[in-house]
Amino acid sequence: MKLSFFGATKVVTGSNFLLESQGKKILIDCGFFQGPKVLEQKNKKPFPYDPRKIDAVIITHAHFDHVGRLPILIQGGFNGKIFATPPTIELSKLVLKDSMEIQEEIFFSKEDIKKTFSLFEAVEYHKEINLAKEDKNKFSFKLLDAGHILGSAIIEIFTEKKKIVFSGDLGNPPTPLLRSTEFPSSADYVVVESTYGDRVHKEFIERKNKLEDIIEDTIRKKGVLMIPAFAIERTQEILYEMNELVENRRIPRVPVFVDSPLAIQSINVYKKYKKYYNKEASYLLRTGDKIFDFKGLTFTRKVEDSKKINDVDLPKIIIAGSGMSTGGRILHHERRYLPGSKNCLLLISYQVAGTLGRKIQEGTKEVQIFSERVPVLADIKAIEGYSAHPDKDGLFRWLYSIKSSAQLKEENLLKKIFVVHGEENPSLSLACSIRDKLGIETEVPDYGSSYRI
């Protein structure tokens, strides 16, 4: 059996792993590289394998860095099944359609996207799917709830009497909407994310209080609060918590705009898949609470409506994509409001190296937006507690649970861990800690590296 890494190695984005076993070739994710131009150039390069010879793709979740190159895979001749949970399929369709509108360079056509949609096959959590033609040659997989975004999955693969677990992106429980991350029952090999592999989310418990303080401070100054937010999960979580703050009169009622067509469409998917919510969110829905709606909230779908936000009196709150300020409508608001000292930009998502959001987070005093030099005089705030990724302690708890379960099942001792989905320092830091504290052989693979397992 052979495992190869063709993305998300010492970088956060571009998830793409190839597992070869029993004559089959299975891809885990097929994501877009995001970040510095030199990294995004990889999206133009041919895949290091023949797409025509890939038997199937299993998707962990619908973020663009996990599904963004699926249409390019189809261009190359892939014609197998793409397995994912029902919410992941619907959200992936929205993400891929939206990408054609906001990407500076178009890498695929509407026909490629249409063909991609035709290959999706829905799989619910905990249902085992056999990829082998004969049961005696077992090559199967099962999806567990990752708790990262709606429909996100951990993948368990069973082949050659071994079990390989791919974490995908894990969640950061407890979250306002979703159930907690599940723990696999043992494994031989684990491929684990490491986005925050070298730090602890200190503000997790206080995140709502800090959100309240930032909103109140901006309102007091009569400024604009801009929140760059990923359209899937972050926007929904922020709305959920703002709804509670407004209903409990913890913040004054001011105009709140969700200026993201993708986020608005995604909310409809969230409304459709209520069975994936945690108990608290499910209870609120049953009692008639409209958790994505409150007085003063406006959804702006059309460009004309987005422009009219400028005419609304201060103070006001604008939630818009993209979460790392790499495109979308947030750029127009940042160009207009970053120069204002009474305004605030609140970062609630991980900012990949090389992105505009990362430059602002690191304290630059001037940025370039639409070929225009824009001074950064607004307050810059960040709340790490809203991250959809676990910190190093959360990653350890997840890995320790797998190790403990494996020890109880002596035939499934955890042999090796591969650390991916993180910049180089967090990945190396997590790998070192795993070796020291868990005593398990650990690798931080390079792009294109392969391992016999």
C-alpha positions in Angstrom: 0.0 0.0 0.0 1.3 3.4 -0.9 0.4 6.9 0.4 1.5 10.0 -1.5 1.1 13.7 -0.6 0.4 16.2 -3.3 -0.8 19.2 -1.3 -1.3 20.7 2.2 2.4 19.7 2.9 4.1 22.4 5.1 1.3 24.7 3.9 -2.4 24.9 4.9 -4.1 24.7 1.6 -4.3 22.4 -1.5 -5.4 19.2 0.2 -4.7 16.3 -2.1 -3.6 12.8 -1.0 -3.4 9.6 -3.0 -3.8 6.2 -1.5 -3.0 3.2 -3.7 -4.0 -0.3 -2.6 -5.2 -3.5 -4.2 -4.9 -2.1 -7.7 -7.1 0.9 -6.8 -6.1 4.6 -6.6 -8.2 6.7 -4.3 -7.8 10.5 -3.8 -8.6 12.2 -0.5 -9.7 15.8 -1.4 -8.7 17.8 -4.5 -8.3 21.3 -3.2 -7.1 24.6 -4.5 -3.8 26.1 -3.4 -4.3 29.5 -1.7 -1.8 32.1 -0.5 1.3 33.6 -2.1 1.4 33.8 -5.9 4.2 31.2 -6.0 1.9 28.7 -4.2 -1.2 29.5 -6.3 0.9 28.8 -9.4 0.6 25.1 -8.5 -3.0 25.2 -9.5 -1.9 25.7 -13.1 0.4 22.7 -13.2 -0.7 19.2 -14.3 -1.5 16.7 -11.5 1.5 14.5 -10.7 -0.7 11.5 -11.5 -3.0 10.6 -14.3 -6.6 11.7 -13.5 -7.9 9.0 -15.8 -6.5 6.3 -13.6 -8.1 7.6 -10.3 -10.9 5.3 -9.3 -12.7 7.6 -6.8 -12.4 10.7 -4.7 -13.5 11.1 -1.1 -14.1 14.6 0.1 -13.7 15.7 3.7 -15.6 19.0 3.4 -16.6 21.8 1.1 -13.9 24.5 1.7 -12.3 25.6 -1.5 -8.8 24.4 -0.5 -10.4 20.9 -0.3 -12.6 20.8 -3.4 -11.4 23.6 -5.6 -9.5 21.5 -8.2 -12.2 18.9 -8.7 -13.3 20.5 -12.1 -9.6 20.5 -13.1 -9.4 16.8 -12.3 -12.4 16.3 -14.6 -10.6 18.2 -17.3 -7.8 15.7 -17.0 -10.2 12.8 -17.7 -11.4 11.7 -14.2 -14.7 9.9 -14.5 -15.1 8.1 -11.2 -17.4 8.8 -8.2 -16.9 11.6 -5.8 -18.1 10.6 -2.3 -19.1 13.2 0.3 -21.8 13.8 2.9 -25.1 15.4 1.5 -24.3 18.9 3.0 -20.8 18.8 1.6 -22.1 18.1 -1.9 -24.5 21.0 -1.8 -22.0 23.4 -0.3 -19.3 22.3 -2.8 -21.6 23.1 -5.6 -22.1 26.6 -4.3 -18.3 27.0 -3.6 -17.3 25.9 -7.1 -19.9 28.1 -8.8 -18.9 31.1 -6.7 -15.2 30.5 -7.5 -15.7 31.3 -11.1 -17.0 34.7 -10.2 -14.3 35.8 -7.7 -11.1 34.1 -9.0 -8.8 36.4 -10.9 -7.9 33.5 -13.2 -10.5 31.0 -14.4 -9.1 27.5 -14.4 -12.2 25.6 -15.4 -15.5 26.0 -17.3 -19.2 25.8 -16.4 -19.2 22.5 -18.3 -16.4 21.2 -16.0 -18.4 22.2 -13.0 -21.6 20.5 -14.3 -19.7 17.3 -15.0 -18.3 17.5 -11.4 -21.8 17.7 -10.0 -22.9 14.6 -11.9 -20.2 12.5 -10.3 -21.0 13.3 -6.7 -22.5 10.5 -4.5 -23.9 11.2 -1.1 -22.7 9.2 1.9 -24.1 9.6 5.5 -21.9 9.5 8.6 -21.1 5.9 9.9 -22.2 4.1 6.7 -19.5 1.8 5.4 -19.0 1.9 1.6 -17.0 -0.9 -0.1 -15.0 0.2 -3.1 -13.8 -3.3 -4.0 -15.7 -5.3 -6.6 -15.5 -8.4 -4.4 -16.2 -8.4 -0.6 -13.2 -10.7 -0.1 -10.9 -7.9 -1.2 -12.1 -5.4 1.3 -11.4 -1.8 0.4 -13.9 0.3 2.2 -14.4 3.7 4.0 -16.5 5.3 6.6 -17.2 9.0 7.4 -17.2 10.4 10.9 -18.4 13.9 12.0 -15.4 16.2 12.0 -17.3 19.1 13.5 -15.4 21.6 11.4 -18.2 22.9 9.1 -21.6 21.6 8.2 -21.2 18.0 6.8 -17.4 17.9 7.4 -15.9 14.4 7.7 -13.1 12.4 9.1 -12.3 9.6 6.7 -11.6 6.0 7.9 -10.3 3.7 5.2 -10.0 -0.1 5.6 -7.8 -2.0 3.3 -5.2 -4.8 3.4 -6.2 -5.4 7.1 -5.2 -1.9 8.0 -7.0 1.2 9.0 -5.9 4.7 7.8 -7.6 7.8 9.2 -7.6 11.2 7.5 -8.6 13.9 9.9 -9.4 16.5 7.2 -10.0 19.7 9.1 -11.1 19.0 12.6 -13.5 21.2 14.5 -12.9 23.4 17.6 -15.7 22.3 20.0 -17.9 23.4 21.5 -19.3 25.4 18.6 -22.5 27.4 18.4 -24.1 25.1 15.8 -22.4 21.8 15.2 -21.9 18.6 17.1 -18.5 17.9 18.6 -15.7 16.2 16.7 -15.9 12.4 16.8 -13.0 10.2 17.8 -12.0 7.2 15.7 -11.8 3.9 17.4 -8.1 3.1 16.8 -6.0 3.3 13.6 -2.8 1.9 12.1 -1.9 5.2 10.4 -3.3 8.8 10.9 -3.0 11.8 8.6 -3.7 14.8 10.9 -4.1 18.5 10.3 -1.9 21.0 12.1 -3.2 24.5 11.3 -2.7 25.6 15.0 -0.2 22.9 15.9 2.0 25.3 17.8 -0.5 27.4 19.8 -3.4 27.4 22.2 -6.7 29.3 21.7 -6.6 31.4 24.9 -9.8 33.3 24.1 -12.1 30.4 23.3 -14.4 30.7 26.3 -14.4 34.5 26.2 -15.0 34.8 22.5 -18.6 35.9 22.7 -17.8 38.4 25.4 -14.9 39.8 23.3 -17.2 40.0 20.3 -19.7 42.0 22.4 -16.9 44.3 23.6 -15.6 45.0 20.0 -19.2 45.7 18.8 -19.9 48.0 21.7 -16.6 49.9 21.2 -17.2 50.4 17.5 -20.8 51.6 18.1 -19.6 54.0 20.8 -17.1 55.5 18.3 -19.8 55.6 15.6 -17.6 53.6 13.3 -17.8 50.6 11.0 -17.1 47.1 12.1 -15.9 45.0 9.2 -15.7 41.2 9.6 -14.1 39.3 6.8 -15.7 35.8 7.2 -15.7 32.6 5.3 -19.1 32.2 3.7 -19.5 28.7 5.2 -19.6 28.2 9.0 -17.9 31.4 10.2 -20.7 33.7 8.9 -23.3 31.3 10.3 -21.6 31.2 13.7 -21.2 34.9 13.9 -24.9 35.4 13.1 -25.9 32.8 15.6 -24.0 34.6 18.4 -25.1 38.1 17.3 -28.7 36.9 17.3 -28.2 35.9 21.0 -26.5 39.2 21.9 -29.3 41.2 20.3 -32.1 39.1 21.8 -30.6 39.4 25.3 -30.1 43.1 24.7 -26.3 42.8 25.3 -25.6 45.0 22.3 -27.6 47.9 20.8 -29.6 47.3 17.6 -27.5 48.7 14.7 -27.6 47.8 11.0 -25.9 44.5 10.3 -25.2 43.5 6.7 -24.3 40.1 5.4 -22.7 41.2 2.1 -21.9 37.8 0.6 -24.1 36.0 -2.0 -22.3 32.7 -1.2 -22.9 33.1 2.6 -26.6 33.8 1.9 -27.0 30.7 -0.3 -25.1 28.7 2.3 -27.5 29.7 5.0 -30.3 28.0 3.0 -28.2 24.8 3.0 -27.8 25.1 6.8 -31.6 25.5 7.2 -32.1 22.4 5.1 -29.8 20.1 7.2 -30.9 20.8 10.7 -30.3 17.2 11.8 -26.5 18.0 11.7 -26.9 20.6 14.5 -26.0 20.2 18.1 -28.7 19.9 20.8 -28.7 23.6 21.8 -29.1 24.8 18.2 -31.7 22.1 17.5 -33.7 23.2 20.6 -33.7 26.8 19.6 -35.0 25.9 16.1 -37.8 23.7 17.6 -38.9 26.6 19.9 -39.3 28.9 16.9 -36.1 30.9 17.2 -34.8 32.1 13.8 -31.2 31.7 14.6 -30.0 33.3 11.3 -32.3 36.3 11.5 -32.8 39.3 13.9 -34.0 42.8 13.7 -31.6 45.1 11.9 -30.1 42.2 9.8 -30.0 42.7 6.0 -28.8 40.3 3.4 -27.4 42.0 0.3 -27.5 39.7 -2.7 -27.1 42.2 -5.6 -24.1 44.4 -6.3 -26.4 47.5 -6.3 -27.6 46.6 -2.8 -24.0 46.1 -1.7 -23.1 49.6 -2.9 -26.0 51.1 -1.0 -24.4 50.0 2.3 -22.2 53.0 1.9 -25.2 55.3 2.2 -26.3 53.8 5.6 -25.6 56.0 8.6 -22.9 55.0 11.1 -22.4 52.9 13.2 -22.9 49.7 11.2 -21.6 46.1 11.0 -20.6 44.5 7.7 -19.9 40.8 7.4 -18.5 39.9 4.0 -16.2 37.4 2.2 -13.6 36.3 1.8 -12.3 35.3 5.2 -8.7 36.1 4.3 -9.5 39.2 2.2 -8.3 37.5 -1.0 -11.3 38.5 -3.0 -15.0 39.1 -2.8 -16.9 42.2 -1.5 -14.9 42.6 1.7 -12.2 44.3 -0.4 -14.5 47.1 -1.4 -15.4 47.8 2.2 -11.8 47.6 3.4 -10.7 50.0 0.7 -13.3 52.5 1.9 -13.1 52.0 5.7 -9.6 50.9 6.6 -8.4 54.5 6.5 -10.9 55.5 9.2 -9.5 55.5 12.8 -13.0 55.0 14.2 -13.5 51.8 12.3 -12.5 48.3 13.1 -11.5 45.2 11.2 -12.2 42.0 13.1 -10.4 38.8 12.0 -12.0 35.6 13.1 -10.4 33.1 10.7 -7.0 31.7 10.1 -5.0 34.0 7.8 -2.8 32.1 5.4 0.7 33.4 4.8 0.9 35.8 1.8 -2.8 36.8 1.9 -4.0 40.4 2.4 -5.6 39.4 5.7 -2.3 38.0 7.0 -0.5 41.3 6.1 -3.1 43.3 7.9 -2.9 41.0 10.9 0.8 41.4 11.1 0.5 45.1 11.4 1.2 46.6 8.0 0.3 50.3 7.8 -0.6 50.3 4.1 -2.0 47.7 1.7 -2.8 47.5 -1.9 -6.4 46.9 -2.9 -7.5 47.1 -6.6 -4.2 48.7 -7.5 -4.8 51.5 -4.9 -2.6 52.2 -1.9 -4.8 52.1 1.2 -3.6 53.3 4.6 -4.6 51.1 7.5 -5.7 53.4 10.4 -8.6 51.3 11.6 -8.3 49.2 14.7 -7.3 45.6 13.9 -8.7 43.0 16.2 -8.6 39.2 16.2 -10.5 36.5 18.0 -8.8 33.1 17.6 -11.6 31.4 19.6 -13.8 31.5 16.5 -11.3 29.4 14.6 -12.9 26.2 13.1 -9.6 24.4 13.8 -8.5 22.9 17.1 -5.4 24.2 18.9 -2.4 22.0 19.8 -4.2 20.7 23.0 -7.3 19.8 21.0 -5.2 17.9 18.4 -3.4 16.0 21.2 -6.7 15.0 22.8 -7.9 13.7 19.5 -4.6 11.8 18.8 -4.3 10.5 22.3 -7.8 9.0 22.1 -6.9 7.1 18.9 -3.7 5.9 20.5 -5.5 4.7 23.7 -8.2 2.9 21.6 -5.5 1.3 19.5 -3.7 0.0 22.6 -6.9 -1.7 23.7 -7.1 -3.4 20.3 -3.6 -4.8 20.1 -4.1 -5.8 16.5 -4.5 -2.0 15.6 -1.6 -0.3 17.3 -1.0 3.2 16.0 2.2 2.9 13.9 2.7 6.3 12.3 1.3 9.8 12.1 1.6 12.1 9.1 1.3 15.9 9.9 -0.2 18.0 7.2 -2.5 21.1 6.7 -0.2 23.5 8.5 2.6 26.0 7.8 6.0 24.5 8.3 6.6 25.7 11.9 3.3 24.6 13.3 3.6 21.2 11.5 7.1 20.6 12.7 6.2 21.7 16.3 3.3 19.4 16.5 5.3 16.5 15.0 8.0 17.0 17.6 5.5 17.1 20.4 3.8 13.9 19.2 7.1 12.1 19.2 8.1 13.3 22.6 4.7 12.9 24.4 3.0 10.1 22.5 6.1 8.1 21.5 4.8 7.6 17.9 6.8 7.8 14.8 5.8 11.0 13.0 6.5 12.5 9.6 5.9 16.0 8.1 5.8 15.0 4.5 7.2 17.2 1.6 5.2 17.8 -1.5 5.3 14.7 -3.7 6.7 12.4 -1.1 5.4 8.8 -1.0 5.4 6.2 1.8 4.9 2.4 1.8 2.6 1.6 4.7 
